Amino acid sequence: MIKISTGRPHKTLRSTDADFKFSPNGLTIVPRASFEVSKVCPREYKLIIAECIGRGWLQPVAHMRDVEYTMELLKK
């Protein structure tokens, strides 16, 4: 039987949140989400995307299951 939850079973992290970045090896800081633009994307579109990111119109957002987020917090 599948149980459908009305609550949010995940944590949403934005780039301004403290937990948006993590360190997988204790040395390197890595963002949980980012943008990757294909090499074949036309230059004009890359410039538009870069401007949108720069102006804050387009922002990376990461989603983590509550269980994963809780376990990570307990590791700290």
N, C-alpha and C positions, 0 to 999 in steps of 0.2 A: 504494500500500500504506500502511495506517495503522499507525503504530508506537505501541504502548501502553507508557507508561513506568511503572515501579513506584515511581519516586521522586516527590517532590513538585515539579511543574513551576511552582510558584507560591510566593510569599512571603506569609505571613499577618501582617498588622500589627494590633496592638491599640492602643487609645487611650493606653496607657502607654508605647508605643514611641516613640523619638525621631523616627522617620520617618513617624509617623502623620499629621503635619501637614506641609504643603508651602506654598511661596510661588510661585504661578504668574507673578507679575509683579515679584517682588522687594520688594513692599511689604505685600501682604495675606497673612495666614496662614490657610490653609484646611484643615479636616480632610478626610482621604481618604474617610471614611464618616460617616454621621450617620443620624438618624431623621427621618422626615417623617410627621406625623400629619395625616390629612385634616381639613379644616375641618368636615366633616359628622360626624366621630367624636363620639359622645356625651361630654359633659363628664366623666361618671363614669369612662369608660374612659381619657380623657386623664389624669385624676388618678392612676389605677392605673398607667398607663405611666410617668408622671413619677416616681412613687414607686419603681417597679422600676429605673428609670435611676438615680435618686438613691441607692438602696441598693446599686447595683452588680450587681443581678441580671440586668439587661439591658444589654449593652454593645455599642457599635459595633465592627465588625471589618471590615477591608478586605483584599482579596486582589489581589495584583499578579502578573502573569506574571514569572518569573525574569528574562527578557530585559529587560522594561521596568524592573524594579527595578535590575538591574545597570547599565543605561544611565543611569538617574537618579543612581546613586551615582558614576558616572564623570564626570558633569557638575559635581559638587561640587568 
